[in-house]
């Protein structure tokens, strides 16, 4: 049996019809009702959530019910099944309702049993509420009290800030007042300290306090105050007393510098510098007295330095070599031409009235003199310790006193800058050191008038250059003008001496300078050795380290080289024959190169003489061959042009020797060479051994002569081969083989 269908109002047409099995009257609300309501709410929420599910079209079951009503349940199995399902549904619903009623009754019992607990809980809640109400009132009271306290704190903070500001103002005023009082009031203690206390390092503190008071009362705004006006006379009296005492003290200390054997630098640094505030005080409060003290120092130290350096230079002069170069020590001395032949001969062999070598030194060669360039920072020479046992060149003594002058000037300049506060000005230094530097310049000028030592002048220039760089490294420029003056004096003198040496060479060439030794006319001349030594020394000292000095020497060195070569050629032309002149030139040029190579001079210096030597050696070789093998040399030179165009093809076609070839003369040359070559080579060997002073050079020249001989003989063989290409001539068996000549050359090379 199908129960009545009911559709909620407003829901028709919005969903499928709902079917209830039975209808029950509404029950009174109870615990179960509340639970059902909760479930309904949950179902409603589920319905809300179902809105997100897919939407299906509603199904209308009215037609289905109408069809089912017209069918007998007994006959239709489907209808019977539906009827049976409805009854089962009703039974289950009835059981559920019954179970809900039971649960409702149980819940009511539980609530009734818990009534006392709910009552106690209600009571506790009321008590707690009462307590919280009291606390609320109490906290309200506290809030009111805290508001009042906060106002009081703000008031106290304002009062504190105001009091702190007043305190700072009062302290600042106290400091100003204290400073003012201290700067104005002259205490009896200060008067006693300035007037009576001993002047020492503690006196500097007393003077500093007085200086502060004097500076304070000098201010424009302070002079208007009565208190300052009252203390000014007393401060002026103290100032006058302090100035007088300081003046006497400084003059006394400066006078101690005059004592003999006083170390001026130690006294300056350990005593005077400690009281440099005294000079500042005098310069500020009594400039006239300050200038008086300064002038007294200038006069004292100027005289002391001049005296000490004069004494030192005088003691050094006792250590100088007794002989100093004169005008007679030029490359070519004028005495050689003016004196007699006997006098020249004695001088040349060392028996003339000359000075001992250990007192004369080396005029043209370095001979170790350049070692001073490595000792420029060495301590100065102490004169009294040598006792005349060691003699020195002038440049060594020059280095010594210039080194001492540089160190002393540096110390004095720094002291003046510190003690008198010169702020780097050179004026006061010039007043102190002017007499000393002028003494050295006058001494240098006197020395240069009679100085003819080119090597010494070069070394002095290098010394001055080094000390200029040394002063630049020290960043002290007080001696710049002095060093410039020295260079302006030494450089022109060096150029003048070099020019005089060049003139002496030119004059000797014009006046036919005689040979040195008549017994060995081909040996190197003394002038050549002098030139070689001097040129090597100048080249060595004008190294790139010398800067512009090397450029200034280039012209005189070139002129000297040209004049020396011209003089050698002039002297060679005076010999008996051209061959001796060639030997003379070879020996002289070889000597120059030997000296240059020993000094390790650059290629720019040696190349000109290497070319000259090579040229003269070639001329000597040709001269020797023309002397000993004239037929061979002349025949080869005259016949070679006639067979120059003959080659293998033309030689086979020709009939007899080429035109211009003298066969008879050829035969004579071959026979004469085969008969005399051995004797002539021995003569060449003997002549070379006695002609050249340099063993290595003579050996090399002999080899070149013999090799040139072999070359001429080889050329002769080629002429014969081209003249007789088909069959050797009848005299060919008399020819010396090249291997024989080569073996002989090697034998001479080993025996030389």
C-alpha positions in Angstrom: 0.0 0.0 0.0 1.4 3.3 -1.0 1.1 6.1 1.5 0.1 9.6 0.6 2.7 11.7 -1.0 3.5 15.1 0.3 5.4 17.9 -1.4 6.7 20.9 0.6 5.2 24.2 -0.3 7.3 26.1 -2.8 9.3 23.0 -3.7 7.0 21.7 -6.5 8.7 21.3 -9.7 12.2 21.8 -8.1 13.0 18.1 -7.3 11.7 14.5 -7.2 8.7 13.8 -4.9 9.4 12.4 -1.4 7.5 9.2 -0.3 6.8 8.5 3.4 5.7 5.1 4.7 3.6 6.4 7.6 2.5 9.6 9.1 3.2 10.4 12.8 1.9 13.3 14.8 4.5 15.7 16.1 6.2 14.9 19.4 7.2 17.1 22.2 10.7 18.4 21.9 13.3 16.6 23.9 16.8 15.6 23.8 16.2 13.5 20.8 14.5 16.4 19.1 17.7 18.5 19.6 19.8 15.7 18.2 17.4 15.5 15.2 17.7 19.2 14.7 21.5 19.0 14.8 21.3 16.2 12.2 19.0 18.4 10.1 21.4 21.2 10.3 24.2 19.0 9.2 22.0 17.7 6.4 21.3 21.2 5.4 25.0 21.9 5.4 25.5 18.9 3.3 22.8 20.1 1.0 24.7 23.4 0.7 27.8 21.5 -0.1 25.9 19.4 -2.7 25.3 22.5 -4.7 28.8 21.9 -6.1 27.7 18.4 -7.3 26.6 17.8 -10.9 22.9 18.8 -11.6 20.4 16.1 -12.8 17.0 16.7 -14.4 14.1 15.8 -11.9 12.1 12.6 -12.6 8.3 12.7 -12.5 7.0 9.5 -10.8 3.2 10.4 -11.2 2.8 8.2 -14.3 4.6 5.4 -12.6 2.2 5.5 -9.6 -0.8 5.5 -11.9 0.5 2.5 -13.8 1.3 0.7 -10.6 -2.3 1.3 -9.2 -3.8 -0.4 -12.1 -1.8 -3.6 -11.7 -2.6 -6.4 -9.3 0.2 -7.1 -6.9 -0.4 -10.7 -6.9 -0.2 -11.1 -10.6 2.7 -8.7 -11.1 6.0 -9.7 -9.5 7.4 -6.2 -9.7 4.5 -4.7 -7.9 4.8 -7.4 -5.3 8.4 -6.6 -4.7 7.7 -2.9 -4.3 4.9 -3.7 -1.8 7.2 -5.9 0.2 9.9 -3.1 0.2 7.5 -0.5 1.6 6.5 -2.8 4.5 10.1 -3.5 5.3 10.8 0.2 5.3 8.0 0.9 7.7 9.3 -1.8 10.1 12.9 -0.3 10.1 11.6 3.2 10.6 9.5 2.0 13.5 12.5 0.4 15.1 14.6 3.5 14.7 11.9 5.7 16.3 11.7 3.3 19.2 15.5 3.4 19.7 15.5 7.2 19.6 12.8 7.3 22.3 14.9 5.0 24.5 18.0 7.1 24.0 16.0 10.2 24.8 14.8 8.7 28.1 18.4 7.8 29.0 19.6 11.3 28.2 17.0 12.8 30.5 18.1 10.5 33.2 21.7 11.5 32.8 20.8 15.2 32.9 18.7 14.7 36.1 21.6 12.8 37.7 24.0 15.7 36.9 21.8 18.4 38.2 23.8 18.9 41.4 27.0 19.3 39.4 25.4 21.9 37.1 24.2 23.7 40.2 27.7 23.8 41.7 29.1 25.0 38.5 26.6 27.8 38.3 27.4 28.9 41.8 31.2 28.9 41.1 30.6 31.0 38.0 28.6 33.5 40.0 31.4 33.7 42.6 34.1 34.1 39.9 32.1 36.9 38.3 31.9 38.7 41.7 35.7 38.4 42.1 36.3 39.7 38.6 34.1 42.6 39.3 36.2 43.5 42.4 39.4 43.2 40.4 38.0 45.5 37.7 37.3 48.1 40.2 40.7 47.7 41.8 42.5 48.0 38.4 40.5 51.1 37.6 41.7 52.6 40.8 45.3 51.6 39.9 44.9 53.2 36.5 43.8 56.5 38.0 46.8 56.4 40.4 49.3 55.6 37.6 47.9 58.5 35.5 48.7 60.8 38.4 52.2 59.3 38.9 53.0 59.7 35.2 52.1 63.4 35.4 54.4 63.7 38.4 57.3 61.9 36.6 56.9 64.3 33.6 57.1 67.2 35.9 60.2 65.8 37.7 61.8 65.1 34.3 61.3 68.7 33.2 62.7 70.0 36.5 65.7 67.6 36.1 66.5 68.9 32.5 66.3 72.4 33.7 68.6 71.8 36.7 71.1 69.9 34.4 71.2 72.9 32.0 71.8 75.3 34.9 74.6 73.0 36.1 76.3 72.9 32.7 76.0 76.7 32.4 77.5 77.2 35.9 80.3 74.7 35.2 81.1 76.5 31.8 81.1 79.8 33.6 83.3 78.4 36.4 85.8 77.1 33.7 85.8 80.5 32.0 86.2 82.3 35.2 88.9 79.9 36.4 90.8 80.3 33.2 90.4 84.0 33.2 91.5 84.2 36.8 94.5 82.0 36.2 95.5 84.0 33.1 95.2 87.3 34.9 96.3 86.7 38.4 100.1 86.6 38.8 100.9 84.3 41.7 103.9 84.9 44.0 105.0 81.3 43.1 105.2 82.2 39.4 107.1 85.4 40.2 109.7 83.5 42.2 110.0 80.8 39.5 110.6 83.2 36.7 112.9 85.5 38.7 114.9 83.2 40.9 114.7 79.5 39.8 117.6 77.9 37.9 117.1 77.8 34.2 116.7 74.2 33.2 114.1 72.0 31.6 111.6 72.7 34.5 112.0 76.4 33.7 110.3 75.7 30.3 107.0 75.0 32.2 107.2 78.3 34.1 107.9 80.2 30.9 105.0 78.5 29.2 102.7 79.6 31.9 103.9 83.2 31.7 103.6 83.0 27.9 99.9 82.0 28.2 99.2 84.9 30.6 100.9 87.4 28.2 99.1 86.1 25.2 95.8 86.4 27.1 96.2 90.0 28.2 97.2 91.0 24.7 93.8 90.1 23.4 91.8 93.2 22.3 88.7 92.4 24.4 90.8 91.6 27.5 92.5 95.0 27.6 89.2 96.7 28.4 88.7 94.8 31.6 90.0 96.5 34.9 91.4 93.2 36.2 93.6 92.8 33.2 94.7 96.4 33.3 95.7 95.9 37.0 97.8 92.7 36.3 99.4 94.0 33.1 102.3 96.0 34.7 103.3 93.0 36.8 103.3 90.7 33.8 105.4 93.1 31.8 108.0 93.1 34.6 108.0 89.3 34.6 108.4 89.4 30.8 111.4 91.7 31.0 113.0 89.6 33.6 112.4 86.4 31.7 113.8 87.9 28.4 116.9 89.0 30.2 117.5 85.7 31.9 116.8 83.7 28.6 119.2 86.0 26.7 122.0 85.5 29.1 121.4 81.7 29.2 121.4 81.3 25.4 124.5 83.5 24.9 126.3 81.4 27.5 125.3 78.2 25.7 126.3 79.5 22.3 129.7 80.6 23.7 130.4 77.0 24.8 130.5 76.2 21.1 133.7 78.1 20.8 135.6 75.8 23.1 138.4 73.8 21.4 137.6 70.2 20.3 133.9 70.6 20.9 131.5 68.3 19.1 129.2 71.0 17.7 126.5 68.6 16.5 126.2 66.8 19.9 126.0 70.1 21.8 123.3 71.4 19.4 121.1 68.3 19.6 121.5 67.4 23.2 121.5 70.9 24.8 120.3 73.7 22.6 117.3 72.0 20.9 115.8 71.2 24.3 115.5 75.0 24.9 114.1 75.9 21.4 111.0 77.4 23.1 113.3 80.1 24.5 113.9 81.4 20.9 110.2 81.2 20.2 109.4 83.2 23.3 112.0 85.9 22.4 110.8 86.1 18.8 107.2 86.7 20.1 107.8 89.0 23.1 111.0 90.7 22.3 112.1 90.5 18.6 115.1 92.7 19.0 116.7 90.4 21.6 115.7 87.4 19.4 117.6 88.9 16.5 120.6 89.7 18.8 120.8 86.1 20.0 120.4 84.8 16.4 123.1 87.1 15.1 125.4 86.1 17.9 124.9 82.4 16.9 125.5 83.2 13.3 128.8 85.0 14.1 129.9 82.2 16.4 129.1 79.3 14.2 130.2 80.9 11.0 133.7 81.5 12.5 133.8 78.0 14.0 132.9 76.2 10.8 135.4 78.3 8.8 138.1 77.6 11.3 137.5 73.9 11.6 137.3 73.3 7.8 140.4 75.4 7.2 142.2 73.3 9.7 140.9 70.0 8.2 141.7 71.0 4.6 145.2 72.1 5.7 145.8 68.7 7.4 144.6 66.9 4.3 146.9 68.8 2.0 149.8 67.2 3.8 148.6 63.9 2.6 148.4 64.9 -1.1 150.8 63.6 -3.7 153.8 65.9 -3.9 153.7 66.2 -7.7 150.6 67.5 -9.4 150.2 67.5 -13.2 151.3 70.6 -15.0 151.1 71.9 -18.5 154.1 69.7 -19.3 151.9 66.7 -18.7 149.8 67.2 -21.8 149.7 64.4 -24.4 152.5 66.1 -26.2 154.7 68.2 -23.9 156.2 71.3 -25.3 159.4 70.5 -23.5 160.0 67.6 -26.0 160.3 70.0 -28.8 162.2 72.7 -27.0 164.8 70.5 -25.2 167.8 68.8 -26.8 167.9 65.4 -28.2 170.0 64.1 -25.3 167.5 65.5 -22.7 164.6 63.9 -24.5 166.5 60.6 -24.7 167.2 60.6 -20.9 163.6 61.5 -20.1 162.3 58.8 -22.3 164.4 56.1 -20.6 163.6 57.4 -17.2 167.0 59.0 -16.3 165.9 62.6 -16.6 165.3 65.0 -13.6 161.8 63.7 -13.0 159.8 63.2 -9.9 159.6 59.8 -8.2 156.8 57.7 -9.5 155.3 57.0 -6.1 155.0 60.8 -5.6 153.8 61.6 -9.1 150.9 59.2 -9.6 149.1 58.4 -12.9 148.2 61.3 -15.0 146.5 59.6 -18.0 145.5 56.1 -16.8 142.9 55.3 -14.2 145.1 52.7 -12.4 142.5 52.2 -9.8 141.6 55.8 -9.3 138.0 55.1 -10.3 137.7 53.0 -7.1 136.8 56.2 -5.4 133.4 56.1 -7.1 132.5 53.1 -5.0 133.6 54.8 -1.7 131.7 58.0 -2.0 129.7 57.3 1.2 132.7 56.1 3.1 133.8 58.1 6.2 136.1 61.1 5.5 139.8 60.7 5.9 141.1 61.4 9.4 144.3 63.3 8.7 146.2 62.9 12.0 145.9 59.1 12.0 147.9 58.6 8.7 151.1 60.4 9.8 152.2 61.0 6.2 152.5 57.3 5.4 149.9 57.3 2.6 149.6 59.8 -0.2 146.4 60.6 -1.9 145.2 62.0 -5.2 143.6 65.4 -5.0 140.1 63.9 -5.9 140.4 61.6 -2.8 141.0 64.6 -0.5 138.3 66.5 -2.4 135.8 63.7 -1.7 136.8 63.6 2.0 136.2 67.3 2.8 133.1 67.5 0.6 131.6 64.5 2.3 132.3 66.2 5.7 130.9 69.5 4.4 127.7 67.8 3.1 127.0 66.0 6.4 127.8 69.1 8.5 125.6 71.3 6.3 122.7 68.9 6.5 123.0 68.7 10.3 123.2 72.5 10.6 120.3 73.1 8.2 118.0 70.8 10.2 119.2 72.3 13.5 118.4 75.9 12.3 115.0 74.7 11.1 114.3 73.2 14.5 115.9 75.7 16.9 115.2 79.0 15.1 112.0 77.8 13.3 113.3 78.9 9.9 110.5 76.9 8.1 113.0 75.7 5.5 114.2 79.1 4.5 117.9 79.2 3.4 118.6 82.8 4.5 119.9 82.0 8.0 121.9 78.9 6.7 123.6 81.1 4.1 124.7 83.5 6.9 126.1 80.6 8.9 127.7 78.6 6.1 128.4 81.4 3.6 132.0 82.0 4.6 132.7 78.2 4.6 131.3 77.6 1.2 133.1 80.6 -0.2 136.3 79.3 1.3 135.9 76.0 -0.6 135.0 77.8 -3.8 138.1 80.0 -3.5 140.2 77.0 -2.8 138.8 75.2 -5.8 139.4 78.2 -8.1 143.0 78.3 -6.9 143.4 74.6 -7.6 141.8 74.7 -11.0 144.1 77.5 -12.3 147.1 75.1 -12.3 145.2 71.8 -12.7 146.0 69.8 -15.8 144.8 66.4 -14.5 141.9 65.4 -16.8 141.2 62.2 -15.0 141.1 64.0 -11.6 138.7 66.6 -13.0 136.4 64.0 -14.3 136.3 62.2 -11.0 135.6 65.5 -9.2 132.7 66.1 -11.5 131.3 62.6 -10.7 131.8 63.3 -7.0 129.9 66.5 -7.1 127.1 64.9 -9.1 126.8 62.1 -6.5 126.6 64.4 -3.6 123.9 66.5 -5.3 121.8 63.3 -5.7 122.6 62.4 -2.1 121.3 65.8 -0.9 118.2 65.4 -3.0 117.5 62.0 -1.4 117.8 63.7 2.0 115.4 66.4 0.7 117.8 69.1 1.8 118.5 71.8 -0.8 120.7 74.2 1.2 123.8 73.4 -0.9 122.3 73.5 -4.3 123.8 76.8 -5.3 127.2 75.8 -3.9 127.2 72.5 -5.9 126.1 74.4 -9.0 129.0 76.8 -8.6 131.4 73.9 -8.3 130.1 72.3 -11.5 130.3 75.7 -13.4 134.0 75.9 -12.3 135.1 72.3 -12.9 133.4 71.5 -16.2 134.9 74.5 -18.2 138.3 73.7 -16.8 138.0 70.1 -17.9 137.0 71.1 -21.4 139.9 73.6 -21.6 142.4 70.9 -20.5 141.0 68.5 -23.1 141.2 71.2 -25.8 144.8 71.8 -24.8 145.6 68.1 -25.2 144.0 68.2 -28.7 146.0 71.3 -29.6 149.2 69.7 -28.4 148.6 66.7 -30.8 147.8 69.1 -33.6 150.9 71.2 -32.9 153.1 68.1 -32.7 151.8 67.0 -36.1 152.6 70.4 -37.6 156.0 70.6 -36.0 157.1 67.1 -36.9 157.3 65.4 -33.5 160.4 63.2 -33.3 160.2 59.5 -32.6 160.7 58.3 -29.1 163.4 55.6 -29.5 165.7 55.5 -32.4 166.6 51.9 -31.7 163.0 50.7 -32.3 161.4 53.1 -34.7 158.4 50.9 -35.3 157.5 50.4 -31.7 154.4 52.3 -30.3 155.1 55.9 -29.6 154.8 57.3 -26.1 152.1 59.8 -27.2 150.0 56.9 -28.5 150.1 55.2 -25.1 149.3 58.4 -23.4 146.3 59.0 -25.7 145.1 55.4 -25.3 145.2 55.6 -21.5 143.6 59.1 -21.4 140.9 58.2 -23.9 140.1 54.9 -22.1 139.9 56.7 -18.7 137.5 59.4 -20.1 135.3 56.8 -21.8 135.2 54.7 -18.6 134.3 57.7 -16.5 131.7 59.1 -18.9 129.5 56.0 -18.6 125.7 56.3 -18.9 125.6 56.9 -15.1 127.4 60.2 -15.7 124.4 61.6 -17.5 125.0 64.7 -19.6 128.7 64.5 -18.9 129.1 61.8 -21.6 127.5 64.0 -24.2 129.8 67.0 -23.4 132.9 64.8 -23.7 132.0 63.3 -27.1 133.3 66.2 -29.2 136.7 66.5 -27.5 137.2 62.8 -27.6 136.4 62.6 -31.3 138.8 65.5 -32.0 141.5 63.9 -29.9 141.1 60.6 -31.8 141.4 62.4 -35.1 144.5 64.3 -34.1 146.2 61.2 -32.6 145.7 59.3 -35.8 146.9 62.2 -37.9 150.1 62.4 -35.7 150.7 58.7 -36.1 150.4 58.9 -39.8 152.8 61.9 -39.8 155.4 60.1 -37.8 155.1 56.9 -39.9 155.9 58.9 -43.0 159.2 59.9 -41.5 160.5 56.3 -41.4 162.9 54.9 -44.0 160.3 53.1 -46.1 156.7 52.5 -46.4 156.9 49.1 -44.8 158.3 50.4 -41.6 155.6 53.0 -41.6 152.9 50.3 -41.9 154.5 48.4 -39.0 154.6 51.5 -36.9 150.9 52.3 -37.5 149.9 48.7 -36.8 151.8 48.7 -33.5 150.3 52.0 -32.5 146.7 51.1 -33.4 147.1 47.7 -31.8 148.3 49.4 -28.6 145.2 51.6 -28.5 142.9 48.7 -29.0 144.7 46.6 -26.3 144.2 49.4 -23.8 140.6 49.9 -24.8 139.8 46.2 -24.5 141.4 46.0 -21.1 139.1 48.8 -19.9 136.1 47.0 -21.5 135.1 50.1 -23.5 132.0 50.0 -25.7 132.0 49.2 -29.4 131.5 52.8 -30.2 135.0 53.5 -28.9 136.8 50.5 -30.3 135.3 50.3 -33.8 137.2 53.2 -35.4 140.6 51.8 -34.4 139.6 48.3 -35.4 138.8 49.5 -38.9 142.1 51.5 -39.0 144.1 48.4 -37.8 142.4 46.2 -40.3 143.3 48.6 -43.1 146.9 48.9 -42.2 147.3 45.1 -41.7 146.0 44.5 -45.2 148.5 47.0 -46.6 151.3 45.3 -44.7 150.3 41.9 -46.0 150.3 43.2 -49.6 153.6 44.9 -48.9 155.2 41.7 -47.6 154.1 39.6 -50.5 155.2 42.3 -53.0 158.6 42.3 -51.2 159.2 38.5 -51.2 157.0 37.3 -54.1 156.8 40.2 -56.5 156.7 38.0 -59.7 153.9 35.9 -58.3 151.7 38.8 -57.2 152.3 40.9 -60.3 151.7 38.0 -62.7 148.5 37.0 -61.0 147.1 40.5 -61.0 148.0 41.2 -64.6 146.9 37.8 -66.0 143.7 37.2 -64.2 141.7 39.7 -66.3 142.6 37.7 -69.5 141.3 34.4 -68.2 138.3 35.8 -66.3 135.9 35.0 -69.1 137.2 31.4 -69.7 135.0 28.6 -68.4 134.9 24.9 -69.1 133.0 25.1 -72.4 135.3 27.8 -73.9 138.4 26.1 -72.5 137.8 22.9 -74.4 137.2 24.7 -77.7 140.2 27.0 -77.4 143.5 26.2 -79.1 146.4 27.1 -76.8 146.5 29.7 -74.0 144.1 32.6 -74.2 145.4 35.9 -75.7 147.4 38.0 -73.3 148.7 35.0 -71.2 152.5 35.0 -71.2 153.4 31.3 -70.9 157.1 32.0 -70.7 156.7 34.3 -67.8 154.3 31.9 -66.2 157.0 29.2 -66.3 159.5 31.6 -64.8 157.1 32.4 -61.9 156.4 28.8 -61.2 160.1 27.8 -61.2 161.2 30.8 -59.1 158.4 30.2 -56.5 159.3 26.5 -56.2 162.9 27.4 -55.6 162.5 30.3 -53.2 159.1 30.0 -51.4 160.5 28.1 -48.4 163.3 30.7 -47.8 161.0 33.6 -48.3 158.4 32.4 -45.8 161.2 31.9 -43.2 162.2 35.5 -43.8 158.6 36.7 -43.5 158.3 34.8 -40.2 161.5 36.3 -38.9 160.6 39.8 -39.9 157.1 39.6 -38.3 158.5 38.2 -35.1 160.9 41.2 -34.7 158.5 43.9 -36.0 155.4 43.6 -33.8 155.4 44.2 -30.1 152.2 42.3 -29.5 152.8 38.6 -29.7 149.1 37.8 -30.4 148.8 40.5 -33.0 152.1 39.3 -34.7 150.9 35.7 -34.8 147.6 36.8 -36.4 149.3 38.9 -39.0 151.8 36.1 -39.9 148.8 33.8 -40.5 147.1 36.3 -42.7 150.3 36.9 -44.7 150.8 33.1 -45.3 147.1 32.6 -46.1 147.2 35.5 -48.5 150.3 33.8 -50.1 148.3 30.6 -50.4 145.5 32.5 -52.0 147.8 34.0 -54.6 149.3 30.6 -55.4 145.8 29.1 -55.7 144.8 31.9 -58.1 148.0 31.1 -60.1 147.0 27.4 -60.3 143.5 28.5 -61.6 145.2 30.6 -64.3 147.4 27.7 -65.4 144.3 25.4 -65.5 142.3 27.8 -67.6 145.3 28.3 -69.9 146.0 24.6 -70.4 142.6 22.9 -70.1 143.4 19.8 -72.2 146.9 19.0 -71.1 149.1 20.4 -68.3 152.2 22.3 -69.4 155.6 20.7 -69.2 156.6 22.7 -66.1 153.6 21.6 -64.1 155.7 18.9 -62.3 157.8 21.7 -60.8 154.8 23.3 -59.0 154.4 23.1 -55.3 151.2 21.5 -54.1 148.7 23.4 -52.0 148.8 20.8 -49.3 152.6 21.4 -48.9 152.0 25.1 -48.5 149.2 24.6 -46.1 151.3 22.2 -44.0 154.1 24.8 -43.8 151.6 27.5 -42.8 150.4 25.3 -39.9 154.0 24.6 -38.8 154.8 28.3 -38.6 151.5 28.9 -36.7 152.5 26.4 -34.1 156.1 27.6 -33.8 155.2 31.3 -33.5 
